């Protein structure tokens, strides 16, 4: 087994463990983009099939299965709010202290929350809840003037 294969396998396992930990910390779960999730799952299934058919050595199989695990973890990465932070993507995790403003907009039965640092919007999440419930959760964590309901 090569060093790259060992690293890649350990990376996939570590990412899976981190995903499980983050999954348990989510308090308010946001809706995910179904099209993106379906695309990544299809890519993962295709890659798994190609790995099983064409992977001749153990190195090929570990690298291929590691890639599948990474794609599935990215596809199902949790989005939402924890008790202390915002998780929007795999690379967008911010503590509430770093967020300068939150705008809550009602769109039918969904609440769209836009999170800002300064004047730059860093994330937009959609929650299947009422504005009042989400506002109650956020009031305890933000000063009144940083939380804007439109």
N, C-alpha and C positions, 0 to 999 in steps of 0.2 A: 504494500500500500504506500503510495507516495505521500509526501507532505501536504500537497495541495488537496488530495482526496480527504485526508484526515482533517485538515482545516475546514474544508467545505462541509463535511459531515458534522463536525462539532458546531459550526456556525448555524446550520439548520436546526440542530437540537437546542442550542442556546436561544435562537429566535423563537422556537416553539415554546420553550419554558417562559420566556419574557411575555409572549402573547397570552399564555394562561394566567400569569400574574396580573397583567393589565386587565384582562377580561373580568377578573374578580373584583377589581377596584372601581369599575364603572357604576355610577349611581343613576345618572340619566343617560340612557342610550339614544343616540341619534340615528335617524334613518340612513341607510347606506345606499350608494349608487348601485342599483341592481345590474345595470348594463356592464359596469366595470367589474363587478363581482363575477358575473357570468363569463365575461371574456377571460379573466384570469383563471377561473376554474376550468374552462375549456382548454386553455393553454396548458394547464397543469395535467389534465387528463391525456392530452395529446403527447406531452412530454413523457408521461409515465408509460404510455403505450410504446413510444419509440424506445424508451430505455429498456423495457422488458424484451422487446423484439431484437433490438440491435446491440444491447449492452453485452459484450462478450466476456469482459473481465470484471472482477470485483470493483476495481477503480471506476469503471464506466457506470456500474449500477449504483454505487454510493453517490457519485456526483449527480447522476440523473435523479435519483430519489431525493437527494438533498435539494436539488432545484425545484422539484415538485412541492416539497414541504415549504420552501421559501415562497413560492407562488401562492399556495393556499393560505399561508399565514398573512401575506399581504392582502389577499382578497377578502379575508374575514377579519382584518385588523379592526378592533373596536373603536368606535367614534362616539364621543359624548363627553359628559362631565363627571369627574370624580369629586370627592369632598374638597380637594384643594387645587385641582388643575383642569385644564381643557385638553382633550385629546381629539385632534381633528384628523390627523393622518399618522402614518408611521414616522414621519419627520416633523410633525407639528404638535408638540406637546409643550404647553405653557402653564406656568403657575398663575393662579388668579391675581397675584400681586403684580404681575407684569402686564396685565390687561388694563387698558385705560378706559375703555367704554364698551358696553354691550347694548345692542339694539335688538329689541324683540318685536317682530312683525307677525301678525296673524294672517295666514293664508288658508282659508277654508278650515279644515280640521287639523292643520299643521301649524306649528309655531316655528318661524325661521329666526334663528339667533345669529347675529353678525358680531364678531369679536374684533376689537381694534386695539392696536398698540400705536399710540399717537393718532395720526390720521390714516394709518395704513390698516386696511382690513386683512387680518391674518387667517380668518376662518369664517365659514358660513355653514351652520348645521341646521338640520330640520328635525324637529321633535314632534312626535304624535302625542300631544298633550294640550292642555289649555295654558294660556298666558299666565293666569293666576297661579297655577301650581308651579310653573317654572320660575315665575317672579318671586314666589315665596322662598324657593330654594336659593335663589341668587341674592335676595335681600340680606340674608345672614352673612354673605361673603363679600358683598360690595357696598360701598357708600351709595346713598340714594342718587347722587348726581352722576354717577358712572353707569347707572342702569336706566336706559331709555326705552319706554314702551311706545310704539307707534300704532 
